[in-house]
Amino acid sequence: MANVKKGDTDAIVGDGAAGVCAINVSKRLSVQRIIALSENPSRQKVA
């Protein structure tokens, strides 16, 4: 994570363990918008 704070927009590339972890951290930090890039449709739904 790179200095993400409440109200920011966060872009996450990848849907593996690290990507899902980054999404969870962004949610906990109250990021306003999360852009998740994924090639796997089932994991994109989780994001």
C-alpha distance matrix in Angstrom:
0.0 3.7 6.2 6.5 9.9 13.0 14.8 12.2 12.1 9.2 10.3 9.6 11.9 13.7 15.2 15.4 14.3 10.7 10.6 12.5 10.3 7.2 10.1 11.4 8.5 8.6 12.3 12.4 10.8 13.6 11.9 15.1 14.7 12.7 13.9 13.9 15.7 17.9 21.2 22.3 24.0 23.9 20.2 19.7 21.8 19.5 16.5
3.7 0.0 3.8 5.6 9.2 12.7 14.1 11.2 11.6 9.4 10.8 11.2 13.5 16.0 18.0 18.5 17.8 14.1 13.7 15.8 13.9 10.6 13.0 14.5 11.5 10.7 14.4 14.6 12.1 14.5 12.5 15.3 15.1 13.8 14.8 15.6 17.2 19.9 23.2 24.7 26.3 26.7 23.0 22.1 24.3 22.4 19.1
6.2 3.8 0.0 3.8 6.4 10.2 12.0 9.7 11.4 10.3 12.7 13.7 16.6 19.0 20.7 21.4 20.3 16.8 16.4 17.8 15.7 12.5 14.3 15.2 11.8 10.7 14.1 13.7 10.5 12.9 11.3 14.2 14.9 14.5 16.2 17.5 19.7 22.5 26.1 27.4 28.6 28.8 25.2 24.1 25.8 23.9 20.6
6.5 5.6 3.8 0.0 3.8 7.1 8.8 6.5 8.2 7.3 10.4 11.8 15.2 17.6 18.9 20.1 19.1 16.0 14.8 15.8 14.1 10.7 11.6 12.6 9.5 7.6 10.7 10.8 7.6 9.4 7.5 10.5 11.3 11.1 13.3 14.9 17.6 20.4 24.1 25.2 26.0 26.1 22.7 21.3 22.8 20.9 17.6
9.9 9.2 6.4 3.8 0.0 3.8 6.3 5.8 8.8 9.3 12.9 14.6 18.2 20.5 21.4 22.7 21.6 18.7 17.5 17.8 16.0 13.0 13.1 13.4 10.5 8.3 10.3 9.9 6.1 7.3 6.4 9.1 11.2 12.0 14.9 16.9 20.0 22.8 26.6 27.4 27.8 27.7 24.4 22.9 23.8 21.9 18.8
13.0 12.7 10.2 7.1 3.8 0.0 3.8 5.7 8.9 10.3 14.1 16.0 19.7 21.9 22.3 24.0 22.9 20.5 18.9 18.6 17.2 14.5 13.6 13.6 11.3 8.7 9.3 9.2 5.8 4.9 4.9 6.8 9.8 11.5 14.9 17.3 20.6 23.5 27.2 27.8 27.6 27.4 24.4 22.7 23.0 21.3 18.3
14.8 14.1 12.0 8.8 6.3 3.8 0.0 3.8 6.8 9.5 13.2 15.7 19.4 21.9 22.5 24.7 24.2 21.8 19.6 19.5 18.8 15.8 14.5 15.2 13.5 10.2 10.7 11.7 8.8 6.6 5.0 4.5 7.6 10.4 13.4 16.4 19.7 22.7 26.4 27.2 26.8 27.0 24.3 22.1 22.4 21.3 18.1
12.2 11.2 9.7 6.5 5.8 5.7 3.8 0.0 3.8 6.4 10.0 12.8 16.3 19.2 20.3 22.5 22.3 19.6 17.3 17.9 17.3 13.9 13.0 14.5 12.7 9.3 10.9 12.4 9.4 8.3 5.2 5.6 6.8 8.6 11.1 14.1 17.0 20.3 24.0 25.2 25.2 25.7 22.8 20.5 21.5 20.5 17.0
12.1 11.6 11.4 8.2 8.8 8.9 6.8 3.8 0.0 3.8 6.8 10.0 13.4 16.3 17.6 20.2 20.5 18.0 15.3 16.1 16.3 12.8 11.5 13.9 12.8 9.2 10.9 13.4 11.1 9.9 6.2 5.9 4.7 5.9 7.5 10.8 13.5 17.0 20.6 22.0 21.9 22.8 20.0 17.5 18.7 18.2 14.5
9.2 9.4 10.3 7.3 9.3 10.3 9.5 6.4 3.8 0.0 3.8 6.5 10.0 12.9 14.3 16.6 17.0 14.4 11.7 12.9 13.0 9.4 8.7 11.5 10.5 7.3 9.9 12.4 10.6 10.5 7.0 8.2 6.3 4.9 6.1 8.3 11.0 14.3 17.9 19.3 19.8 20.6 17.5 15.3 17.1 16.2 12.4
10.3 10.8 12.7 10.4 12.9 14.1 13.2 10.0 6.8 3.8 0.0 3.8 6.6 9.9 11.8 14.5 15.6 13.1 10.1 12.0 13.0 9.6 9.1 12.6 12.3 9.7 12.2 15.0 13.9 13.9 10.4 11.3 8.5 5.9 4.5 5.9 7.6 11.1 14.6 16.5 17.3 18.5 15.5 13.3 15.7 15.2 11.5
9.6 11.2 13.7 11.8 14.6 16.0 15.7 12.8 10.0 6.5 3.8 0.0 3.8 6.4 8.3 10.7 11.9 9.6 6.4 8.8 10.0 7.1 7.2 10.9 11.1 9.5 12.1 14.7 14.3 15.0 12.1 13.6 10.9 7.4 6.1 4.8 6.2 8.8 12.4 13.9 15.3 16.2 12.8 11.4 14.1 13.2 9.8
11.9 13.5 16.6 15.2 18.2 19.7 19.4 16.3 13.4 10.0 6.6 3.8 0.0 3.8 7.0 9.4 11.5 9.5 6.7 9.8 11.6 9.5 10.0 13.6 14.1 13.1 15.5 18.2 18.0 18.7 15.9 17.2 14.2 10.7 8.4 6.1 4.9 6.8 9.8 11.9 14.0 15.4 12.3 11.1 14.5 14.1 11.1
13.7 16.0 19.0 17.6 20.5 21.9 21.9 19.2 16.3 12.9 9.9 6.4 3.8 0.0 3.8 5.9 8.7 7.8 5.2 8.1 10.6 9.7 10.2 13.4 14.6 14.3 16.3 18.8 19.3 20.2 17.9 19.4 16.5 12.8 10.7 7.4 5.9 5.5 7.9 9.3 12.0 12.9 9.7 9.7 13.2 12.4 10.3
15.2 18.0 20.7 18.9 21.4 22.3 22.5 20.3 17.6 14.3 11.8 8.3 7.0 3.8 0.0 3.8 6.7 7.4 4.8 5.9 9.2 9.5 9.3 11.8 13.9 14.1 15.4 17.8 19.1 19.9 18.0 19.5 16.8 13.0 11.6 7.9 7.3 5.5 7.8 7.5 9.9 9.9 6.4 7.4 10.5 9.3 8.1
15.4 18.5 21.4 20.1 22.7 24.0 24.7 22.5 20.2 16.6 14.5 10.7 9.4 5.9 3.8 0.0 3.8 5.5 5.3 6.2 8.5 9.9 10.7 12.5 14.3 15.4 16.8 18.6 20.1 21.4 20.0 22.0 19.6 15.9 14.9 11.3 10.9 9.0 10.4 9.7 12.6 11.8 8.5 10.6 13.2 11.4 10.8
14.3 17.8 20.3 19.1 21.6 22.9 24.2 22.3 20.5 17.0 15.6 11.9 11.5 8.7 6.7 3.8 0.0 3.8 5.5 5.3 6.1 8.6 10.0 10.7 12.3 14.3 15.5 16.6 18.4 20.2 19.4 21.9 20.1 16.5 16.3 13.1 13.6 12.3 14.1 13.1 15.4 14.0 10.6 12.9 14.8 12.1 11.7
10.7 14.1 16.8 16.0 18.7 20.5 21.8 19.6 18.0 14.4 13.1 9.6 9.5 7.8 7.4 5.5 3.8 0.0 3.8 5.5 5.0 6.1 8.7 9.9 10.4 12.2 14.3 15.3 16.4 18.5 17.3 20.0 18.3 14.8 14.8 12.1 12.7 12.4 14.8 14.7 17.1 16.3 12.6 14.0 16.3 13.7 12.2
10.6 13.7 16.4 14.8 17.5 18.9 19.6 17.3 15.3 11.7 10.1 6.4 6.7 5.2 4.8 5.3 5.5 3.8 0.0 3.8 5.3 5.0 6.3 8.7 9.9 10.5 12.5 14.3 15.3 16.7 15.1 17.4 15.2 11.5 11.1 8.3 9.2 9.2 12.2 12.3 14.3 13.9 10.2 10.7 13.2 11.1 9.0
12.5 15.8 17.8 15.8 17.8 18.6 19.5 17.9 16.1 12.9 12.0 8.8 9.8 8.1 5.9 6.2 5.3 5.5 3.8 0.0 3.8 5.4 5.1 6.3 8.7 9.9 10.7 12.5 14.3 15.6 14.6 16.9 15.1 11.6 12.0 9.2 10.9 10.5 13.3 12.4 13.7 12.5 8.7 9.8 11.3 8.4 7.1
10.3 13.9 15.7 14.1 16.0 17.2 18.8 17.3 16.3 13.0 13.0 10.0 11.6 10.6 9.2 8.5 6.1 5.0 5.3 3.8 0.0 3.8 5.4 5.1 6.2 8.6 9.9 10.7 12.4 14.4 14.0 16.9 15.8 12.7 13.8 11.7 13.7 13.9 16.8 16.1 17.6 16.2 12.5 13.5 14.8 11.6 10.2
7.2 10.6 12.5 10.7 13.0 14.5 15.8 13.9 12.8 9.4 9.6 7.1 9.5 9.7 9.5 9.9 8.6 6.1 5.0 5.4 3.8 0.0 3.8 5.4 5.1 6.1 8.6 9.9 10.5 12.5 11.3 14.2 13.0 9.9 11.1 9.7 12.0 13.1 16.5 16.6 18.0 17.3 13.6 13.6 15.3 12.6 10.1
10.1 13.0 14.3 11.6 13.1 13.6 14.5 13.0 11.5 8.7 9.1 7.2 10.0 10.2 9.3 10.7 10.0 8.7 6.3 5.1 5.4 3.8 0.0 3.8 5.5 5.1 6.3 8.7 9.9 10.7 9.6 11.9 10.5 7.4 9.0 7.8 10.9 12.0 15.6 15.3 15.9 15.1 11.6 11.1 12.3 9.7 6.9
11.4 14.5 15.2 12.6 13.4 13.6 15.2 14.5 13.9 11.5 12.6 10.9 13.6 13.4 11.8 12.5 10.7 9.9 8.7 6.3 5.1 5.4 3.8 0.0 3.8 5.4 5.1 6.3 8.7 10.0 10.2 13.0 12.5 10.1 12.5 11.4 14.5 15.3 18.6 17.8 18.2 16.7 13.4 13.5 13.8 10.6 8.8
8.5 11.5 11.8 9.5 10.5 11.3 13.5 12.7 12.8 10.5 12.3 11.1 14.1 14.6 13.9 14.3 12.3 10.4 9.9 8.7 6.2 5.1 5.5 3.8 0.0 3.8 5.4 5.1 6.2 8.7 9.0 12.4 12.6 10.7 13.3 12.9 16.0 17.3 20.8 20.5 21.2 20.1 16.6 16.5 17.2 14.2 12.0
8.6 10.7 10.7 7.6 8.3 8.7 10.2 9.3 9.2 7.3 9.7 9.5 13.1 14.3 14.1 15.4 14.3 12.2 10.5 9.9 8.6 6.1 5.1 5.4 3.8 0.0 3.8 5.4 5.1 6.4 5.5 8.8 8.9 7.4 10.4 10.9 14.3 16.3 20.1 20.1 20.5 19.9 16.6 15.6 16.3 14.0 11.1
12.3 14.4 14.1 10.7 10.3 9.3 10.7 10.9 10.9 9.9 12.2 12.1 15.5 16.3 15.4 16.8 15.5 14.3 12.5 10.7 9.9 8.6 6.3 5.1 5.4 3.8 0.0 3.8 5.4 5.1 5.9 8.4 9.1 8.2 11.6 12.1 15.8 17.4 21.0 20.6 20.3 19.3 16.3 15.4 15.2 12.7 10.4
12.4 14.6 13.7 10.8 9.9 9.2 11.7 12.4 13.4 12.4 15.0 14.7 18.2 18.8 17.8 18.6 16.6 15.3 14.3 12.5 10.7 9.9 8.7 6.3 5.1 5.4 3.8 0.0 3.8 5.4 7.7 10.8 12.2 11.7 15.1 15.5 19.1 20.6 24.2 23.6 23.5 22.2 19.1 18.7 18.4 15.6 13.7
10.8 12.1 10.5 7.6 6.1 5.8 8.8 9.4 11.1 10.6 13.9 14.3 18.0 19.3 19.1 20.1 18.4 16.4 15.3 14.3 12.4 10.5 9.9 8.7 6.2 5.1 5.4 3.8 0.0 3.8 5.6 9.1 11.1 11.1 14.6 15.8 19.3 21.4 25.1 25.1 25.2 24.3 21.2 20.2 20.4 18.0 15.4
13.6 14.5 12.9 9.4 7.3 4.9 6.6 8.3 9.9 10.5 13.9 15.0 18.7 20.2 19.9 21.4 20.2 18.5 16.7 15.6 14.4 12.5 10.7 10.0 8.7 6.4 5.1 5.4 3.8 0.0 3.8 6.1 8.8 9.9 13.6 15.4 19.1 21.3 25.0 25.0 24.6 23.9 21.0 19.6 19.4 17.4 14.9
11.9 12.5 11.3 7.5 6.4 4.9 5.0 5.2 6.2 7.0 10.4 12.1 15.9 17.9 18.0 20.0 19.4 17.3 15.1 14.6 14.0 11.3 9.6 10.2 9.0 5.5 5.9 7.7 5.6 3.8 0.0 3.8 5.7 6.8 10.4 12.7 16.2 18.9 22.6 23.1 22.8 22.6 19.8 17.9 18.2 16.7 13.6
15.1 15.3 14.2 10.5 9.1 6.8 4.5 5.6 5.9 8.2 11.3 13.6 17.2 19.4 19.5 22.0 21.9 20.0 17.4 16.9 16.9 14.2 11.9 13.0 12.4 8.8 8.4 10.8 9.1 6.1 3.8 0.0 3.8 6.9 10.2 13.1 16.6 19.4 23.0 23.5 22.8 22.9 20.5 18.1 18.1 17.3 14.2
14.7 15.1 14.9 11.3 11.2 9.8 7.6 6.8 4.7 6.3 8.5 10.9 14.2 16.5 16.8 19.6 20.1 18.3 15.2 15.1 15.8 13.0 10.5 12.5 12.6 8.9 9.1 12.2 11.1 8.8 5.7 3.8 0.0 3.8 6.5 9.7 13.0 16.0 19.5 20.3 19.5 20.1 17.7 15.0 15.5 15.1 11.7
12.7 13.8 14.5 11.1 12.0 11.5 10.4 8.6 5.9 4.9 5.9 7.4 10.7 12.8 13.0 15.9 16.5 14.8 11.5 11.6 12.7 9.9 7.4 10.1 10.7 7.4 8.2 11.7 11.1 9.9 6.8 6.9 3.8 0.0 3.8 6.2 9.7 12.5 16.2 16.9 16.6 17.1 14.4 11.9 12.9 12.3 8.7
13.9 14.8 16.2 13.3 14.9 14.9 13.4 11.1 7.5 6.1 4.5 6.1 8.4 10.7 11.6 14.9 16.3 14.8 11.1 12.0 13.8 11.1 9.0 12.5 13.3 10.4 11.6 15.1 14.6 13.6 10.4 10.2 6.5 3.8 0.0 3.8 6.6 9.8 13.3 14.6 14.5 15.8 13.3 10.4 12.3 12.5 8.8
13.9 15.6 17.5 14.9 16.9 17.3 16.4 14.1 10.8 8.3 5.9 4.8 6.1 7.4 7.9 11.3 13.1 12.1 8.3 9.2 11.7 9.7 7.8 11.4 12.9 10.9 12.1 15.5 15.8 15.4 12.7 13.1 9.7 6.2 3.8 0.0 3.8 6.4 10.1 11.2 11.5 12.7 9.9 7.4 10.0 10.0 6.5
15.7 17.2 19.7 17.6 20.0 20.6 19.7 17.0 13.5 11.0 7.6 6.2 4.9 5.9 7.3 10.9 13.6 12.7 9.2 10.9 13.7 12.0 10.9 14.5 16.0 14.3 15.8 19.1 19.3 19.1 16.2 16.6 13.0 9.7 6.6 3.8 0.0 3.8 7.1 9.3 10.4 12.4 10.0 7.6 11.1 11.8 9.0
17.9 19.9 22.5 20.4 22.8 23.5 22.7 20.3 17.0 14.3 11.1 8.8 6.8 5.5 5.5 9.0 12.3 12.4 9.2 10.5 13.9 13.1 12.0 15.3 17.3 16.3 17.4 20.6 21.4 21.3 18.9 19.4 16.0 12.5 9.8 6.4 3.8 0.0 3.8 5.5 7.3 9.4 7.3 5.8 9.6 10.5 8.8
21.2 23.2 26.1 24.1 26.6 27.2 26.4 24.0 20.6 17.9 14.6 12.4 9.8 7.9 7.8 10.4 14.1 14.8 12.2 13.3 16.8 16.5 15.6 18.6 20.8 20.1 21.0 24.2 25.1 25.0 22.6 23.0 19.5 16.2 13.3 10.1 7.1 3.8 0.0 3.8 6.4 9.1 8.3 7.6 11.1 12.5 11.8
22.3 24.7 27.4 25.2 27.4 27.8 27.2 25.2 22.0 19.3 16.5 13.9 11.9 9.3 7.5 9.7 13.1 14.7 12.3 12.4 16.1 16.6 15.3 17.8 20.5 20.1 20.6 23.6 25.1 25.0 23.1 23.5 20.3 16.9 14.6 11.2 9.3 5.5 3.8 0.0 3.9 5.7 5.5 6.1 8.9 10.2 10.6
24.0 26.3 28.6 26.0 27.8 27.6 26.8 25.2 21.9 19.8 17.3 15.3 14.0 12.0 9.9 12.6 15.4 17.1 14.3 13.7 17.6 18.0 15.9 18.2 21.2 20.5 20.3 23.5 25.2 24.6 22.8 22.8 19.5 16.6 14.5 11.5 10.4 7.3 6.4 3.9 0.0 3.8 5.5 5.0 6.5 9.0 9.9
23.9 26.7 28.8 26.1 27.7 27.4 27.0 25.7 22.8 20.6 18.5 16.2 15.4 12.9 9.9 11.8 14.0 16.3 13.9 12.5 16.2 17.3 15.1 16.7 20.1 19.9 19.3 22.2 24.3 23.9 22.6 22.9 20.1 17.1 15.8 12.7 12.4 9.4 9.1 5.7 3.8 0.0 3.8 5.4 5.4 6.9 9.1
20.2 23.0 25.2 22.7 24.4 24.4 24.3 22.8 20.0 17.5 15.5 12.8 12.3 9.7 6.4 8.5 10.6 12.6 10.2 8.7 12.5 13.6 11.6 13.4 16.6 16.6 16.3 19.1 21.2 21.0 19.8 20.5 17.7 14.4 13.3 9.9 10.0 7.3 8.3 5.5 5.5 3.8 0.0 3.8 5.3 5.1 6.4
19.7 22.1 24.1 21.3 22.9 22.7 22.1 20.5 17.5 15.3 13.3 11.4 11.1 9.7 7.4 10.6 12.9 14.0 10.7 9.8 13.5 13.6 11.1 13.5 16.5 15.6 15.4 18.7 20.2 19.6 17.9 18.1 15.0 11.9 10.4 7.4 7.6 5.8 7.6 6.1 5.0 5.4 3.8 0.0 3.8 5.4 5.0
21.8 24.3 25.8 22.8 23.8 23.0 22.4 21.5 18.7 17.1 15.7 14.1 14.5 13.2 10.5 13.2 14.8 16.3 13.2 11.3 14.8 15.3 12.3 13.8 17.2 16.3 15.2 18.4 20.4 19.4 18.2 18.1 15.5 12.9 12.3 10.0 11.1 9.6 11.1 8.9 6.5 5.4 5.3 3.8 0.0 3.8 5.4
19.5 22.4 23.9 20.9 21.9 21.3 21.3 20.5 18.2 16.2 15.2 13.2 14.1 12.4 9.3 11.4 12.1 13.7 11.1 8.4 11.6 12.6 9.7 10.6 14.2 14.0 12.7 15.6 18.0 17.4 16.7 17.3 15.1 12.3 12.5 10.0 11.8 10.5 12.5 10.2 9.0 6.9 5.1 5.4 3.8 0.0 3.8
16.5 19.1 20.6 17.6 18.8 18.3 18.1 17.0 14.5 12.4 11.5 9.8 11.1 10.3 8.1 10.8 11.7 12.2 9.0 7.1 10.2 10.1 6.9 8.8 12.0 11.1 10.4 13.7 15.4 14.9 13.6 14.2 11.7 8.7 8.8 6.5 9.0 8.8 11.8 10.6 9.9 9.1 6.4 5.0 5.4 3.8 0.0
